[in-house]
Amino acid sequence: MKRIIFLISCFQFLSLISCAHVDRSQYPSHWWTAVPKEGAPDWEILPQEAGPNEVILSKRNELGILSNFAPTPFVYEGIRYASVEGFWQMMKYPEGKDDIRSNPSLVWTYNREQVQSLTAFEAKKAGSLAEENMKKLGIDWVSFNGQKMPYRSMIPGEHYKLILAAMKAKMEQNPEVKKILLSTGNLKLKPDHKQSPFSPPEWKYYEIWMKFRDELNKDKH
């Protein structure tokens, strides 16, 4: 028994050593270039905060193209979206006059089509405004093609599937996205912003990208 425990301890130790000495020379060094914390937004996880064998998908360099915020237009089911974020936030908006969200007492700063053309923080802002109206209506769902679905669910559901489909469309229709994703090799991808441990699975875009990366690498063989 002592020998087994010793062997397990040795294996764990060697694993730690291996992870602690990852050769970063095969990757662009600026992916980990330190950024001053002073002046950085509170939400940001800086490039230098990556652990062993990790890289932050920072918007400060080309890895930011993997962010939902990135202006990477794609077409999904015949509709053009300027970004995954625009696709995401669009689902919070009314689909038509018969939609309960089209309540005349509510003010919608944008319409669904306008949000489709947004990127980055502007798309995020549109979503935040929509959530204020959702709270007033007491609803916790979004919709796509008339189908209602829970907006936040710890169990992957229809919303999760839609986000995966949008991200895959983004990757397949933007060659640079696929190129940069594959360039991350076997690094563990991490978000550049703080997230709750109770975030729904579709919020973990970095894990979705690793899933896609694995699939791409399998297709090579």
LOLUMPA-953763 format. One line per 5 residues: number of its first residue (from 1); their letters; for each residue x, y, z of N, C-alpha, C. Coordinates in nm, 2 decimals, m for minus. Layout:
<atoms>
NUM) A) X,Y,Z,X,Y,Z,X,Y,Z  ... .
</atoms>
This chain:
<atoms>
1) MKRII) 0.08,m0.12,0.00,0.00,0.00,0.00,0.09,0.13,0.00  0.19,0.12,0.08,0.28,0.24,0.09,0.35,0.27,m0.04  0.38,0.15,m0.11,0.45,0.17,m0.24,0.35,0.23,m0.34  0.22,0.19,m0.34,0.12,0.25,m0.43,0.11,0.40,m0.41  0.10,0.43,m0.28,0.08,0.57,m0.24,0.20,0.65,m0.29 .
6) FLISC) 0.32,0.59,m0.27,0.45,0.66,m0.32,0.45,0.68,m0.47  0.40,0.58,m0.54,0.40,0.59,m0.69,0.30,0.69,m0.73  0.19,0.70,m0.67,0.08,0.80,m0.70,0.14,0.94,m0.68  0.21,0.95,m0.56,0.26,1.08,m0.52,0.37,1.13,m0.62  0.45,1.03,m0.67,0.55,1.06,m0.77,0.49,1.10,m0.90 .
11) FQFLS) 0.38,1.03,m0.94,0.31,1.07,m1.06,0.26,1.21,m1.06  0.19,1.24,m0.94,0.13,1.37,m0.93,0.24,1.48,m0.93  0.36,1.45,m0.87,0.47,1.54,m0.86,0.52,1.57,m1.00  0.54,1.46,m1.08,0.59,1.47,m1.22,0.50,1.55,m1.31  0.37,1.53,m1.28,0.27,1.60,m1.36,0.27,1.75,m1.33 .
16) LISCA) 0.30,1.78,m1.21,0.31,1.92,m1.17,0.43,1.98,m1.23  0.54,1.91,m1.23,0.67,1.96,m1.29,0.65,1.98,m1.44  0.58,1.88,m1.50,0.56,1.89,m1.65,0.48,2.01,m1.68  0.37,2.04,m1.60,0.28,2.15,m1.63,0.35,2.28,m1.60  0.44,2.28,m1.50,0.51,2.40,m1.46,0.62,2.45,m1.56 .
21) HVDRS) 0.66,2.36,m1.65,0.77,2.39,m1.74,0.72,2.38,m1.89  0.60,2.43,m1.91,0.55,2.43,m2.05,0.64,2.52,m2.14  0.68,2.47,m2.25,0.76,2.54,m2.34,0.67,2.64,m2.42  0.68,2.77,m2.39,0.60,2.87,m2.45,0.67,2.92,m2.58  0.79,2.88,m2.61,0.87,2.93,m2.72,0.80,2.90,m2.85 .
26) QYPSH) 0.72,2.80,m2.86,0.65,2.77,m2.99,0.53,2.86,m3.01  0.50,2.94,m2.92,0.38,3.03,m2.93,0.43,3.18,m2.93  0.35,3.27,m2.98,0.39,3.42,m2.98,0.41,3.46,m2.83  0.52,3.52,m2.80,0.55,3.56,m2.66,0.45,3.67,m2.61  0.40,3.75,m2.70,0.32,3.86,m2.66,0.18,3.81,m2.60 .
31) WWTAV) 0.15,3.68,m2.62,0.03,3.63,m2.56,0.03,3.64,m2.41  0.15,3.65,m2.35,0.17,3.65,m2.21,0.23,3.78,m2.16  0.25,3.87,m2.25,0.31,4.00,m2.21,0.23,4.07,m2.10  0.31,4.10,m2.00,0.24,4.17,m1.88,0.18,4.30,m1.91  0.06,4.32,m1.86,m0.01,4.45,m1.88,m0.03,4.51,m1.74 .
36) PKEGA) 0.00,4.64,m1.73,m0.02,4.71,m1.60,m0.16,4.69,m1.55  m0.17,4.66,m1.42,m0.30,4.64,m1.36,m0.37,4.78,m1.34  m0.29,4.88,m1.32,m0.34,5.01,m1.30,m0.40,5.06,m1.43  m0.53,5.10,m1.43,m0.60,5.14,m1.54,m0.68,5.04,m1.62  m0.65,4.91,m1.58,m0.72,4.80,m1.65,m0.86,4.79,m1.59 .
41) PDWEI) m0.97,4.76,m1.66,m1.10,4.75,m1.61,m1.11,4.63,m1.51  m1.21,4.65,m1.42,m1.22,4.55,m1.31,m1.26,4.41,m1.36  m1.32,4.41,m1.47,m1.37,4.28,m1.52,m1.26,4.19,m1.59  m1.15,4.26,m1.62,m1.05,4.19,m1.71,m0.95,4.10,m1.63  m0.93,3.99,m1.69,m0.82,3.90,m1.65,m0.71,3.92,m1.75 .
46) LPQEA) m0.59,3.97,m1.70,m0.48,4.01,m1.78,m0.40,3.89,m1.84  m0.33,3.91,m1.95,m0.26,3.80,m2.01,m0.16,3.73,m1.92  m0.09,3.81,m1.83,0.01,3.75,m1.74,m0.05,3.66,m1.63  m0.18,3.66,m1.62,m0.25,3.59,m1.51,m0.28,3.44,m1.55  m0.23,3.41,m1.67,m0.25,3.27,m1.72,m0.16,3.17,m1.63 .
51) GPNEV) m0.21,3.06,m1.60,m0.14,2.96,m1.53,m0.05,2.87,m1.62  0.02,2.77,m1.57,0.10,2.68,m1.65,0.01,2.62,m1.76  0.06,2.62,m1.88,m0.01,2.56,m1.99,m0.14,2.63,m2.03  m0.16,2.75,m1.98,m0.28,2.83,m2.01,m0.25,2.95,m2.09  m0.35,3.00,m2.16,m0.34,3.13,m2.23,m0.47,3.20,m2.22 .
56) ILSKR) m0.47,3.33,m2.19,m0.59,3.41,m2.18,m0.63,3.46,m2.31  m0.76,3.44,m2.35,m0.81,3.49,m2.47,m0.83,3.64,m2.47  m0.72,3.71,m2.46,m0.72,3.85,m2.44,m0.77,3.93,m2.56  m0.85,4.03,m2.54,m0.89,4.12,m2.65,m0.77,4.22,m2.68  m0.66,4.21,m2.61,m0.55,4.30,m2.63,m0.46,4.25,m2.75 .
61) NELGI) m0.48,4.12,m2.79,m0.40,4.07,m2.90,m0.49,3.99,m3.00  m0.43,3.92,m3.09,m0.51,3.85,m3.19,m0.60,3.74,m3.14  m0.58,3.69,m3.02,m0.66,3.59,m2.96,m0.80,3.64,m2.93  m0.81,3.78,m2.93,m0.94,3.84,m2.90,m1.05,3.81,m3.01  m1.00,3.76,m3.13,m1.09,3.72,m3.23,m1.18,3.61,m3.19 .
66) LSNFA) m1.14,3.53,m3.09,m1.22,3.42,m3.04,m1.33,3.47,m2.94  m1.33,3.59,m2.90,m1.43,3.65,m2.82,m1.56,3.66,m2.89  m1.67,3.65,m2.82,m1.80,3.67,m2.88,m1.82,3.81,m2.93  m1.74,3.90,m2.87,m1.74,4.05,m2.90,m1.69,4.08,m3.04  m1.60,3.99,m3.09,m1.52,4.02,m3.21,m1.61,4.04,m3.33 .
71) PTPFV) m1.57,4.14,m3.42,m1.65,4.16,m3.54,m1.61,4.06,m3.64  m1.68,3.94,m3.63,m1.65,3.83,m3.72,m1.79,3.79,m3.78  m1.83,3.86,m3.88,m1.97,3.83,m3.94,m1.98,3.69,m3.99  m2.11,3.64,m3.98,m2.14,3.51,m4.03,m2.29,3.51,m4.06  m2.33,3.41,m4.14,m2.47,3.39,m4.18,m2.51,3.26,m4.12 .
76) YEGIR) m2.63,3.27,m4.05,m2.69,3.16,m3.99,m2.84,3.15,m4.03  m2.88,3.05,m4.09,m3.02,3.03,m4.13,m3.06,3.15,m4.22  m2.97,3.19,m4.30,m3.01,3.30,m4.40,m3.00,3.44,m4.35  m2.96,3.46,m4.22,m2.95,3.59,m4.16,m2.81,3.62,m4.13  m2.77,3.74,m4.16,m2.63,3.79,m4.13,m2.62,3.85,m4.00 .
81) YASVE) m2.52,3.81,m3.92,m2.49,3.86,m3.79,m2.35,3.92,m3.79  m2.33,4.03,m3.72,m2.20,4.10,m3.72,m2.11,4.03,m3.62  m2.17,3.96,m3.52,m2.08,3.90,m3.42,m2.17,3.80,m3.34  m2.10,3.71,m3.27,m2.18,3.61,m3.19,m2.25,3.69,m3.08  m2.19,3.80,m3.03,m2.26,3.87,m2.92,m2.39,3.93,m2.98 .
86) GFWQM) m2.39,3.98,m3.10,m2.51,4.04,m3.16,m2.61,3.93,m3.17  m2.57,3.81,m3.21,m2.67,3.70,m3.22,m2.72,3.66,m3.09  m2.64,3.66,m2.99,m2.68,3.63,m2.85,m2.78,3.73,m2.80  m2.75,3.86,m2.80,m2.83,3.96,m2.74,m2.96,3.98,m2.82  m2.96,3.95,m2.95,m3.08,3.97,m3.04,m3.19,3.88,m2.99 .
91) MKYPE) m3.16,3.77,m2.93,m3.27,3.68,m2.89,m3.35,3.73,m2.77  m3.31,3.84,m2.71,m3.38,3.90,m2.60,m3.49,3.99,m2.65  m3.49,4.02,m2.77,m3.58,4.12,m2.83,m3.71,4.06,m2.89  m3.81,4.14,m2.90,m3.94,4.09,m2.95,m3.93,4.05,m3.10  m4.00,3.94,m3.13,m3.99,3.88,m3.26,m4.11,3.94,m3.35 .
96) GKDDI) m4.21,4.00,m3.29,m4.32,4.05,m3.37,m4.42,4.11,m3.28  m4.53,4.15,m3.34,m4.64,4.22,m3.27,m4.71,4.13,m3.17  m4.71,4.00,m3.19,m4.78,3.91,m3.10,m4.69,3.86,m2.99  m4.57,3.91,m2.99,m4.47,3.87,m2.89,m4.51,3.95,m2.76  m4.51,3.88,m2.65,m4.54,3.94,m2.52,m4.45,4.06,m2.49 .
101) RSNPS) m4.33,4.05,m2.54,m4.23,4.15,m2.52,m4.26,4.28,m2.59  m4.35,4.28,m2.69,m4.39,4.40,m2.76,m4.50,4.48,m2.68  m4.49,4.47,m2.56,m4.58,4.55,m2.47,m4.56,4.70,m2.49  m4.67,4.76,m2.52,m4.66,4.91,m2.56,m4.61,5.00,m2.44  m4.62,4.94,m2.32,m4.57,5.02,m2.21,m4.41,5.02,m2.20 .
106) LVWTY) m4.35,4.94,m2.28,m4.20,4.92,m2.27,m4.14,5.00,m2.39  m4.02,5.05,m2.36,m3.94,5.12,m2.46,m3.82,5.03,m2.49  m3.81,5.00,m2.62,m3.70,4.92,m2.67,m3.61,5.01,m2.75  m3.49,5.03,m2.70,m3.39,5.12,m2.77,m3.35,5.07,m2.90  m3.35,4.94,m2.92,m3.31,4.88,m3.05,m3.43,4.78,m3.09 .
111) NREQV) m3.42,4.74,m3.21,m3.51,4.63,m3.25,m3.42,4.51,m3.28  m3.48,4.40,m3.31,m3.41,4.27,m3.33,m3.30,4.28,m3.44  m3.35,4.34,m3.55,m3.26,4.35,m3.67,m3.14,4.44,m3.64  m3.16,4.55,m3.56,m3.05,4.64,m3.53,m2.94,4.57,m3.44  m2.99,4.49,m3.35,m2.90,4.42,m3.26,m2.81,4.31,m3.34 .
116) QSLTA) m2.87,4.26,m3.44,m2.80,4.16,m3.52,m2.67,4.22,m3.59  m2.67,4.35,m3.61,m2.56,4.42,m3.67,m2.46,4.48,m3.57  m2.48,4.45,m3.44,m2.39,4.51,m3.34,m2.28,4.41,m3.30  m2.17,4.47,m3.25,m2.06,4.40,m3.20,m2.02,4.45,m3.06  m1.93,4.37,m3.00,m1.86,4.42,m2.88,m1.95,4.48,m2.77 .
121) FEAKK) m1.91,4.58,m2.71,m1.98,4.64,m2.59,m2.11,4.70,m2.63  m2.13,4.74,m2.76,m2.26,4.80,m2.80,m2.36,4.69,m2.80  m2.32,4.57,m2.85,m2.42,4.46,m2.85,m2.45,4.42,m2.70  m2.35,4.42,m2.62,m2.37,4.39,m2.48,m2.46,4.49,m2.41  m2.44,4.61,m2.44,m2.53,4.72,m2.39,m2.67,4.70,m2.43 .
126) AGSLA) m2.69,4.66,m2.56,m2.83,4.63,m2.61,m2.89,4.52,m2.53  m2.81,4.42,m2.50,m2.86,4.31,m2.42,m2.90,4.34,m2.28  m2.82,4.43,m2.22,m2.85,4.48,m2.08,m2.98,4.56,m2.08  m3.00,4.64,m2.18,m3.13,4.72,m2.18,m3.25,4.62,m2.20  m3.23,4.52,m2.28,m3.34,4.42,m2.30,m3.37,4.35,m2.17 .
131) EENMK) m3.27,4.32,m2.10,m3.29,4.24,m1.97,m3.37,4.33,m1.87  m3.35,4.46,m1.88,m3.43,4.54,m1.79,m3.58,4.53,m1.82  m3.61,4.52,m1.95,m3.75,4.50,m1.99,m3.80,4.36,m1.95  m3.71,4.26,m1.97,m3.75,4.12,m1.93,m3.78,4.12,m1.78  m3.71,4.19,m1.70,m3.74,4.19,m1.56,m3.88,4.25,m1.53 .
136) KLGID) m3.91,4.36,m1.60,m4.04,4.42,m1.59,m4.15,4.33,m1.62  m4.13,4.25,m1.72,m4.23,4.15,m1.77,m4.23,4.02,m1.69  m4.12,4.01,m1.61,m4.12,3.88,m1.53,m4.09,3.76,m1.61  m4.01,3.77,m1.71,m3.98,3.66,m1.80,m3.83,3.62,m1.79  m3.80,3.50,m1.80,m3.66,3.45,m1.80,m3.62,3.37,m1.92 .
141) WVSFN) m3.69,3.40,m2.03,m3.66,3.33,m2.15,m3.62,3.42,m2.27  m3.56,3.36,m2.37,m3.53,3.44,m2.49,m3.60,3.35,m2.60  m3.58,3.40,m2.73,m3.65,3.32,m2.83,m3.57,3.33,m2.96  m3.59,3.23,m3.05,m3.53,3.22,m3.18,m3.63,3.15,m3.27  m3.66,3.21,m3.38,m3.76,3.16,m3.47,m3.89,3.11,m3.40 .
146) GQKMP) m3.93,3.20,m3.31,m4.06,3.17,m3.24,m4.05,3.07,m3.12  m3.94,3.01,m3.10,m3.92,2.91,m3.00,m3.87,2.98,m2.87  m3.94,2.97,m2.76,m3.89,3.02,m2.64,m3.80,2.92,m2.57  m3.70,2.97,m2.50,m3.61,2.88,m2.43,m3.55,2.96,m2.31  m3.52,2.88,m2.20,m3.46,2.95,m2.08,m3.33,3.02,m2.12 .
151) YRSMI) m3.31,3.13,m2.06,m3.19,3.21,m2.09,m3.07,3.16,m2.01  m3.09,3.13,m1.89,m2.98,3.08,m1.80,m3.02,2.94,m1.75  m2.95,2.84,m1.79,m2.97,2.71,m1.75,m2.84,2.63,m1.73  m2.82,2.57,m1.62,m2.70,2.50,m1.59,m2.69,2.37,m1.67  m2.80,2.33,m1.73,m2.81,2.21,m1.81,m2.81,2.25,m1.96 .
156) PGEHY) m2.72,2.21,m2.04,m2.72,2.25,m2.18,m2.85,2.22,m2.25  m2.91,2.32,m2.31,m3.04,2.31,m2.37,m3.04,2.37,m2.51  m3.15,2.42,m2.55,m3.17,2.48,m2.69,m3.08,2.60,m2.70  m3.08,2.69,m2.60,m2.99,2.81,m2.61,m2.85,2.77,m2.63  m2.80,2.68,m2.55,m2.66,2.63,m2.56,m2.64,2.58,m2.71 .
161) KLILA) m2.73,2.50,m2.76,m2.71,2.45,m2.90,m2.70,2.56,m3.00  m2.78,2.67,m2.98,m2.78,2.78,m3.07,m2.65,2.85,m3.07  m2.60,2.87,m2.95,m2.47,2.94,m2.93,m2.36,2.86,m3.00  m2.36,2.73,m2.98,m2.26,2.64,m3.04,m2.27,2.66,m3.19  m2.39,2.66,m3.25,m2.41,2.67,m3.39,m2.36,2.80,m3.44 .
166) AMKAK) m2.38,2.91,m3.37,m2.34,3.04,m3.41,m2.18,3.05,m3.41  m2.12,2.99,m3.30,m1.98,2.99,m3.29,m1.91,2.91,m3.40  m1.98,2.80,m3.44,m1.93,2.71,m3.54,m1.94,2.78,m3.68  m2.05,2.85,m3.70,m2.06,2.93,m3.82,m1.96,3.04,m3.83  m1.93,3.10,m3.72,m1.83,3.21,m3.72,m1.69,3.15,m3.76 .
171) MEQNP) m1.66,3.03,m3.70,m1.53,2.97,m3.73,m1.52,2.92,m3.88  m1.63,2.86,m3.93,m1.63,2.81,m4.06,m1.63,2.92,m4.17  m1.69,3.04,m4.14,m1.70,3.14,m4.23,m1.59,3.25,m4.22  m1.51,3.24,m4.12,m1.40,3.33,m4.10,m1.27,3.25,m4.09  m1.19,3.23,m4.20,m1.07,3.15,m4.19,m0.97,3.19,m4.09 .
176) EVKKI) m0.96,3.32,m4.06,m0.87,3.37,m3.96,m0.90,3.31,m3.82  m1.03,3.30,m3.79,m1.07,3.24,m3.66,m1.02,3.10,m3.65  m1.04,3.02,m3.75,m0.99,2.88,m3.74,m0.84,2.88,m3.73  m0.77,2.96,m3.81,m0.63,2.97,m3.81,m0.57,3.00,m3.67  m0.63,3.10,m3.60,m0.58,3.14,m3.47,m0.62,3.04,m3.37 .
181) LLSTG) m0.74,2.98,m3.38,m0.77,2.87,m3.28,m0.67,2.76,m3.29  m0.64,2.71,m3.41,m0.55,2.60,m3.42,m0.41,2.64,m3.38  m0.37,2.77,m3.39,m0.24,2.81,m3.34,m0.22,2.80,m3.19  m0.33,2.78,m3.12,m0.31,2.77,m2.97,m0.27,2.63,m2.93  m0.25,2.54,m3.02,m0.20,2.41,m2.99,m0.28,2.34,m2.89 .
186) NLKLK) m0.20,2.30,m2.78,m0.27,2.22,m2.67,m0.28,2.31,m2.55  m0.27,2.44,m2.56,m0.28,2.53,m2.45,m0.43,2.53,m2.40  m0.44,2.54,m2.27,m0.57,2.55,m2.21,m0.62,2.70,m2.23  m0.74,2.71,m2.29,m0.79,2.85,m2.32,m0.87,2.90,m2.20  m0.84,3.02,m2.16,m0.91,3.08,m2.04,m0.97,3.21,m2.08 .
191) PDHKQ) m1.08,3.25,m2.02,m1.15,3.38,m2.05,m1.07,3.50,m2.01  m1.10,3.61,m2.07,m1.03,3.74,m2.03,m1.12,3.82,m1.94  m1.22,3.76,m1.89,m1.31,3.83,m1.79,m1.36,3.74,m1.68  m1.39,3.80,m1.57,m1.43,3.72,m1.45,m1.57,3.66,m1.47  m1.58,3.54,m1.43,m1.71,3.47,m1.45,m1.75,3.40,m1.32 .
196) SPFSP) m1.88,3.39,m1.30,m1.93,3.32,m1.18,m1.91,3.17,m1.20  m1.88,3.10,m1.09,m1.87,2.95,m1.10,m2.00,2.89,m1.14  m2.11,2.96,m1.13,m2.24,2.91,m1.17,m2.28,2.96,m1.31  m2.19,3.00,m1.39,m2.22,3.04,m1.52,m2.28,2.92,m1.60  m2.38,2.95,m1.69,m2.43,2.85,m1.78,m2.32,2.80,m1.87 .
201) PEWKY) m2.33,2.68,m1.92,m2.23,2.62,m2.01,m2.20,2.70,m2.14  m2.30,2.77,m2.19,m2.28,2.85,m2.31,m2.20,2.97,m2.29  m2.19,3.02,m2.16,m2.11,3.13,m2.13,m1.96,3.10,m2.13  m1.93,2.97,m2.12,m1.79,2.92,m2.12,m1.74,2.90,m2.26  m1.73,3.01,m2.33,m1.69,3.01,m2.48,m1.55,2.95,m2.49 .
206) YEIWM) m1.46,2.97,m2.40,m1.33,2.91,m2.41,m1.33,2.76,m2.41  m1.42,2.70,m2.33,m1.43,2.55,m2.33,m1.49,2.50,m2.47  m1.58,2.58,m2.52,m1.64,2.55,m2.65,m1.54,2.55,m2.76  m1.45,2.65,m2.75,m1.34,2.66,m2.85,m1.25,2.54,m2.84  m1.22,2.50,m2.72,m1.13,2.38,m2.71,m1.20,2.25,m2.76 .
211) KFRDE) m1.33,2.25,m2.75,m1.40,2.14,m2.81,m1.39,2.14,m2.96  m1.41,2.26,m3.02,m1.40,2.27,m3.16,m1.26,2.24,m3.21  m1.16,2.28,m3.13,m1.02,2.26,m3.16,m0.99,2.11,m3.17  m1.04,2.04,m3.07,m1.02,1.89,m3.07,m1.08,1.83,m3.19  m1.20,1.88,m3.23,m1.27,1.82,m3.34,m1.19,1.85,m3.47 .
216) LNKDK) m1.13,1.97,m3.48,m1.05,2.00,m3.60,m0.93,1.92,m3.61  m0.86,1.89,m3.50,m0.74,1.82,m3.49,m0.77,1.67,m3.53  m0.88,1.62,m3.48,m0.92,1.48,m3.52,m0.94,1.46,m3.67  m1.00,1.57,m3.73,m1.03,1.56,m3.87,m0.90,1.56,m3.95  m0.79,1.61,m3.89,m0.66,1.61,m3.97,m0.60,1.46,m3.98 .
221) H) m0.64,1.38,m3.89,m0.58,1.24,m3.89,m0.68,1.14,m3.96 .
</atoms>
